[in-house]
Amino acid sequence: MQVYHLRLFKRLLKYFAMLISAVLLMALLFFLSVYAGIFGALPDKAELAEIRNEEASLVYSADNIIIGKFFAENRTNISLDEIPEHLKYALIATEDKRFFTHRGYDLKSYFRVFFKSILFGNNKGGGSTITQQLIKNLYGRSHFGFLTTPVNKVREIIIAVRLEKVYTKEEIILLYLNSVPFGEDVYGVETAARRFFNKSASELQTEESAVLIGSLKASTHFNPKRNPENAISRRNLVLRLMEDQQFLLPEVADSLRKLPLTLDYANISLSSPAGYFVYQVKMKALELLEELRINTGKEYSLNKDGLRVYTTLDMKIQGMADSAVKTHMKQMQKLLDKELDSRKFKKQWYDKQRSQSATFEQDKQKRDMEVFEWDGFQSKNISRLDSLWHYYSMLNAAVLVTNPKNGAVISWIGGNNFRTLPFDMVKSHRQIASAFKPFVYATALESGVEPCEYLENEVKSYPQYEGWEPKNADHTSTPDSSVALWFALAHSMNLPTIDLFFRTGSENIINTCNKLDFPNIVDDAPSIAIGTLDLSLFEIVRAYGAFANQGNVNDLVMIKKITDAQGNLLYVNKSAESVEVFSKETSQQVTAILQQVINQGTGSKMRGQYGIRSEIAGKTGTAQNYSDAWFIAYTPDLVVGTWVGARTPDVHFFSSKGAGSSLALPIVAQVFSGIEKDAGLNRRYLTPFGFSDEVYAFLQCDPYRQKGIKGFFERLFEVQPDQKPQRQVKDKREQKSGEDSFFKRLFKKKK
């Protein structure tokens, strides 16, 4: 009996040995098949040595603030010396405590995963070393049916061993931290640190590192923004593991676990401080990189190569402009809503939708949705129609600030919110209104007309233009007297401007427009003189730069330079020569007149209401029916322009609240006010014009001059002044009449 059992035991042992041998042989064959690339080619050492994570390109403002990113994967790489020690310890303690002792794979962990996956059917994974996880992040995983987990695990082991022969342990940690996903389309610890704590990874505190490393287990469940309680619990576990591995003293770990979760969440993809500008920079950068490829054969990807784009934007002034828009638009939107409501404009719009939309009843159904308000995004229970009306009736504002001496764009606000309303109103063409008039007057001055020349201010009908009968904005006229050119421009008078148009000639004015790169003018009707052209804020601000820059205009520049991720220069902006549009004398005369717009004309609110003290020139513009409001103001080193209106000209004010002086000027005034209060910006941008007194001699010309006999005697006995000209005068619109006026003029003394 004993012999029988012995033989049976030997036979079973033999079968078991054969089974083990077969399993080992199968495992070996399986390993060799993976190694041979039957389940997909494996990278060799040479290929591994060339590993480079895709990296987002960063956009910097002139004051070195990151204002945008371009990426396929939102990742910013860091270097070894930028990784804090506590960040490495948190990673090792949580993900791979034997990291510094294994050769790319942890045999104990591997057998645990093998038995769970193969023998017990539990293929939840786990047990991967940091090196293996890095391989997964870099190369992903393929699907092989029931062999998916074993194949991928073996592939990762083989590649991990090769990787550890190419890179040091420190370099592997760097590669891992630069590639690991943190959720929210965020890759790499640098991007995660900036997203959740608004700082570089090198500036992280120990507890902050624990939060980020802890979130890797389940990026959504432990997301510190969405699930702060889960994040705190996971952070404390990471701190305990660091304590267990003696990376933290017990008392330090205990104190850190008691800290609250403090975030400084910053997602520039959602709340970009300069979204419209960054988009324009992207388009220009792609153009420059294509030129580089054509000229040098070198190809760079804006989305993958981690380029650095350095721009001209000043975030201080950008913030001032953004604040000015929000403050003013919030106030003016309420006033517009009242006017629209009083005219039952919303009801008319809804009736129109009812008659034109086949889905009107469906669009009336209410649901929860997020809408943009001037106080921020608000969640509301409204219908699709209500949402459409909300944006249809909303005022929009665009601001563009440039340096006229070199064309640098200092601030660019293309609308209310780039994420919700991405159409850029800086580039949108709208009726330019009276903001165009200075170019008519400049053309006249270039042709020899003097600032003291008198123009007709009488209502006329023009049969050759279908009986067109223009009027001044205030519907006044002075058929018995003419008005001085300088005064007509300072007070934005239409009738004298039309007279000047005919004296100057449409051909000369169109020639000026061509020099300024305005869109082609196909209609030379006199109405263009009072601003019926459609121009963009981009075009008009650039053009006003000619007045600010002694008659020379520069192309607008957004990008100063582009480098690769290592700082090697790929492109640098070389200042192009400016184009002379007007003579120095003409630009100074126009500027001197436009200073009177601020001192006594349509822009006088800058002084009286907003208390701007700087020496500036400017011009308002108000389109027909108040559909578009403009204001442009400038110094020798700054041009600030703004446009305000609805998305469609159908929506507008029905009162003077929609005028350029009320709707657009306050935004510019607040920008100038902010710059005046900042000593550095004040010195840099609010420089005086420094004109000689001769430039202001026109101020001695009376605004109005009588026609006929009375005007003849006034001119006959008029005493020429020998005093120095004054740069500010009172409004002399009041007409002189009768004998009192005659004798006053006759016996007027020289001062």
Secondary structure, 3 states (H helix, E strand, C coil): CHHHHHHHHHHHHHHHHHHHHHHHHHHHHHHHHHHCCCCCCCCCHHHHHCCCCCECEEEECCCCCEEEEECCCEECCCCHHHCCHHHHHHHHHHHCCCCCCCCCCCHHHHHHHHHHHHHCCCCCCCCCCHHHHHHHHHHCCCCCHHHHHHHHHHHHHHHHHHHHHHCCHHHHHHHHHHHCEEECCEECHHHHHHHHHCCCHHHCCHHHHHHHHHHHHCCCCCCCCCCHHHHHHHHHHHHHHHHHCCCCCHHHHHHHHCCCCCCCCCCCCCCCCCHHHHHHHHHHHHHHHHHHHHHHCCCCCCCCECCEEEECCCHHHHHHHHHHHHHHHHHHHHHHHHHHHHCCHHHHHHHHHHHHCCCHHHHCCEEEEEEEECCEEEEEEEEHHHHHHHHHCCEEEEEEEECCCCCEEEEEECCCCCCCCCCCCCCCCEECHHHHHHHHHHHHHHCCCCCCCEECCCCCCEHHHCCECCCCCCCCCCCCEEEEHHHHHHCCCHHHHHHHHHHHCHHHHHHHHHHCCCCCCCCCCHHHHHCCCEECHHHHHHHHHHHHCCCEECCCECEEEEECCCCCEEEECCCCCCEECCCHHHHHHHHHHHHHHHHCCCCCHHHHCCCCCCCCEEEEEECHHHCCEEEEEEECCEEEEEEEEECCCCCCCCCHHHCHHHHHHHHHHHHHHHHHHCHHHHHHHCCCCCCCHHHHHHHHCCCEEECHHHHHHHHHCCCCCCCCCCCCCCCCCCCCCHHHHHHHHHCCCCC
